[in-house]
């Protein structure tokens, strides 16, 4: 009796209720090297401006304007406009900083780690996940800058030579944040841009208007798709992937040290580094799903971002969610088992104190809701998957609120206890960063390919070769060989 492959077993299982044109393959049927290039590049070069996209962009710009107003008033008046006080010195600024920097971790995980372990399902989602990472880091960096207080001296945070011989205080957690964010942003931008170069050449060759062709040509750095270009490209891409991989662990571990290195009850815990990393990946994959589900509908990319991608991301979110919930349990158990009266009080205060609503809110969003992803019909239902992703994002923000603000309101001395009440400027600044994030993302969707065309063509090539397709031997067996920008329609023009 012939053996049945795991893929065939999956196909024979009862399918959940999805649209008729949905597929659980990595790539939808009927796609070729040409259709991949046409469908992705046409979104940038030939697709009309959709009313929904325009309305969402106007809404994002309005939020961005709110952020601008809040930033100008903050720089003019100082951090006293926030709800912070002598007891709660870290308010919404650090809560939002940790939340935004965590969202960016999914992009690096999808792009770098899954590339190194040869997971082909990353191909359709890595490009916009990388872009999401960069935009989230921008938002996080804004909160680092705003937290300085004396913003005109923010450059002192960098180790720049100066006449007064003043150097950064490297024992300051704020200094660790600067190095973590700047390093992560630099490597993420380089990794994203290097992956874009072949696709920028494709857009250059397919563009009609001269100024658009020239703009993409400058960005493509003279790419012509020669063997030497591809050899250097793959070498640099793999090196950057190798550099990015430890950053997933190091960046949020460094940020967790902002808390774990202190003596504040509820912070001084060795579980924080892995706990924060898992939470960052958890929140990041939730944001990727929030972006991917509507994007595949708006730009008709169901053949490229299939249910296989969404289900795999839901599984990763489930796994990291279980780890995060384990961290919650260990925090409570450690507080009890330590016998430390301050740790025990902090655990009780989080659950039953004046901010108990935030603790039970995060337990519901991060501890109860993700378990529904064990049900296949739930994690393959677009509506439920989107709702769960939104709830997870809310839960991860509440987690930061509980860790930072609730812990600071009740420390060692009852005489220094004080509550924290965010002001309108706190909320305006936080909501405004969504404007920055979505404005950047919407412009990215219209100006650059949201899917890596070169990698998708290679995936199509391997799929067709696997099924014995005659086109698998096109260009000597490599889908991008001898193509400037990997576009067959213009390869002859650059053959000389």
Order of alpha helices (4+ residues) and beta strands (2+ residues): alpha-alpha-alpha-alpha-alpha-alpha-alpha-alpha-alpha-alpha-alpha-alpha-alpha-alpha-alpha-alpha-alpha
